[in-house]
Amino acid sequence: MNLRMWLRPGMAIKRWIAALLLGLVLTSLAIAMALAWFYRNYEVPAGLTNFVQTITLQFIPHPYREVIMVAVGLVFIVGGFYQLSRSLLAPFWDSNAIGDQPLAEIIQAHRFGPSQPELRVVAIGGGTGLSTLLRGLKTHDIDITAVVTVGDDGGSSGRLRTEFNMPPPGDIRNCIVALADSETLMSDLFQYRFEQEGSALDGHSFGNLFITALTQVSGSFEQAVAESSRVLAVRGKVMPSSLENITVCAEMADGRTIRGESAIVEEREKIKNVFLDPRDPSPYDPALLSILSADLIILGPGSLYTSVLPNLLVDRLPEAIRASRAAKVYVCNVATQRGETDDFEAVDHVLALEEHVGRGVVDHMLVNNNLEPAKELIKPEWSVREVGLGGLDKLDGSVRVVLEDVVNPEFPLRHDPAKLSRALIQLAREHRHSSYQSDARYSEQSGQNGRLEQQSDVERQPRVQPDAFQSPAPKEVRR
């Protein structure tokens, strides 16, 4: 990748390297000519004859001695040029200043501006599932935006949310760490959790405290998220779906209403539907813009009722998804979740989405079809099972089902990040290709319709009779 950048026309690098090499060749040739003239016109002292013959490789026949000298010379030129460049330019491309980019990328961005990614991807969700997805996506040349739920009210996030009247930072912190350019000490530091009983910090993670402190200093939660992303050199953007103080509520199958995401999870009873308090909270406008300009919109994986649906219940967010021309994919969980999706098949997840926000939010569903790891490794006491493939005919063709092996074979309750990201990007490429073909057909059809309309206009005009091209009689005009 870096070699292609160096060789790109217009970088203003190759010409000067060629000039440098030409200068070295001409200088070396001049020195060689001078030495040859000296060798022909002057006798080398007898004591130095063997030394001169050795260093000039005269014991090796032509042309091998020249090949050896050229190879050694090239090694010294390339190595010396590389190390000299690093020594001279290191202060200007220090990794702390520009995010640890290779030199070729820095020069290319300076000459031509930032390179355009292959795809613009928006991932919507929260919890562990979204973090798993992001770890796979960040290895590809794509622009990533994570739109994260802000309904968490348990643990460290819930305490900070209550005490500082701010959105919960926990899920956003996990996404920032998942998108970090490398698993560095700073990533470990953000995930570090204080566990000293009796301490005021007990249960808090450093990352949550860091985001909270930045929120207080900057006066803006979104600014705190942006600065945290910069500290970890995040490959993408992380943003909340809303900045309002949202409470996730659930109506249970027995008629009770449970308030709070943590209380819903602890209840472990069948959920009938979920809603937000306040209803229809205002969306975060940059999240809407990212959705409208996306090439791929991903819902999930993650907890259906407490991570995915709370985002879709934010005002105008489902409408933005429907308006986008992106491939809209729901990533179905590989295993059921106690209290949320007990006994759910893959189709039940999409039906639950449609019951809450209507059709059109999803046009593809990615489902794992490798069920063997789950059957072998999931234990009965876990009270979960693999998500089956039954009942897909209920979709009536409204959603295209894509079956792929995306499960982690060693832990079948989770997706494999690499498998999942490859499958999603391939799906996005196919969708874009089909969209281009549809646009081309539409343009061709529009052109044909235009020609037909033009032809109809011509046909509606009076036809010119053959005798109209004959010379008219004097004082008589034929029509």
ABEGO torsion letter per residue (X at the ends): XAAAAAABBGAGAAAAAAAAAAAAAAAAAAAAAAAAAAAAABBBBAAAAAAAAAAAGAABBOAAAAAAAAAAAAAAAAAAAAAAAAAAAAAAABAAAAGGBBAAAAAAAAAAEBBBBABBBBBBEEEAAAAAAAAAAAABBBBBBBBBBAABABEAAAAAAAAAGBBBAAAAAAAAAAABABBBAAAAAAABBBABBGBAABGBBAAAAAAAAAAAAAGBAAAAAAAAAAAAGBBEBBBBABABBBBBBBBBAAGBBBBEAAAAAAAGBBBABBBBOBBGBBBBAAAAAAAAABABBBBOBEBAAAAAAAAAABBGAAAAAAABABBBBBBBBABBBBGAABGBBAAAAAAAAAAAAEBGABABBBBBABAAAAAAABBAAAGBBBBBABGAAAAGGABBBBBBBABBAABAABBBAAAAAAAAAAAAAAAAAAAAAAAAAAAAAAAAAAAAAAAAAAAABBBBBAAAABBBBBGBBBX
